[in-house]
């Protein structure tokens, strides 16, 4: 299983993907909250093998533009 940690803030998020025992799959990088960048992120996560869990850490309602691509992609 892979864990996708997304630290959501206004207009952008920091994303990282790890496996058990802290093995880094995707090192932390910034994603802007545009449909293009969120779609690229969803495609990247779908391309990784095995089960994936997405964890959003958010402030207020800033998660609202970020969550739908993962729900629609069944991630």
Wavefront OBJ file of the C-alpha trace (Angstrom):
o trace
v 0.000 0.000 0.000
v 1.101 3.559 -0.708
v 0.151 6.601 1.336
v -0.244 9.916 -0.445
v 0.122 12.833 1.917
v -1.297 16.116 0.674
v -0.801 19.265 2.737
v -3.488 21.540 1.307
v -3.286 25.314 1.470
v -4.870 28.140 -0.502
v -4.125 27.711 -4.203
v -1.466 25.003 -3.865
v -0.584 21.788 -2.058
v 2.526 19.836 -1.140
v 2.333 16.177 -2.170
v 4.454 13.170 -1.229
v 3.997 9.419 -1.665
v 5.490 6.808 0.669
v 5.333 3.068 1.200
v 5.465 1.304 4.560
v 8.560 1.920 6.660
v 8.990 5.373 5.101
v 10.185 4.273 1.661
v 9.850 7.365 -0.522
v 8.007 6.737 -3.806
v 7.511 10.352 -4.917
v 9.519 13.026 -3.147
v 7.598 16.090 -1.961
v 6.614 18.568 -4.635
v 4.169 21.425 -5.080
v 0.926 21.159 -7.050
v -1.130 24.216 -7.951
v -4.910 23.862 -7.689
v -5.524 24.020 -11.429
v -7.531 21.356 -13.205
v -4.469 20.561 -15.327
v -2.093 19.983 -12.400
v -4.663 18.101 -10.308
v -5.450 15.875 -13.293
v -1.725 15.151 -13.768
v -1.473 14.228 -10.082
v -4.488 11.900 -10.315
v -2.968 10.246 -13.416
v 0.375 9.806 -11.641
v -1.302 8.150 -8.657
v -3.320 5.840 -10.910
v -0.114 4.761 -12.663
v 1.458 3.509 -9.418
v 0.949 -0.181 -8.725
v -0.943 -1.459 -5.707
v -3.409 0.069 -3.280
v -3.218 3.816 -2.709
v -4.627 5.839 0.182
v -4.877 9.623 -0.044
v -4.666 11.656 3.158
v -5.555 15.356 2.980
v -4.394 17.747 5.685
v -6.257 20.966 5.110
v -6.962 24.382 6.487
v -10.556 25.525 6.249
v -12.226 24.684 2.952
v -9.110 24.761 0.761
v -9.480 21.016 0.129
v -12.621 21.527 -1.969
v -10.872 21.921 -5.364
v -8.376 19.167 -4.516
v -10.604 16.244 -3.458
v -12.868 15.764 -6.534
v -10.201 14.467 -8.966
v -9.367 11.647 -6.531
v -13.014 10.789 -5.933
v -13.761 10.752 -9.666
v -10.676 8.601 -10.308
v -11.573 6.212 -7.442
v -8.225 6.818 -5.743
l 1 2 3 4 5 6 7 8 9 10 11 12 13 14 15 16 17 18 19 20 21 22 23 24 25 26 27 28 29 30 31 32 33 34 35 36 37 38 39 40 41 42 43 44 45 46 47 48 49 50 51 52 53 54 55 56 57 58 59 60 61 62 63 64 65 66 67 68 69 70 71 72 73 74 75
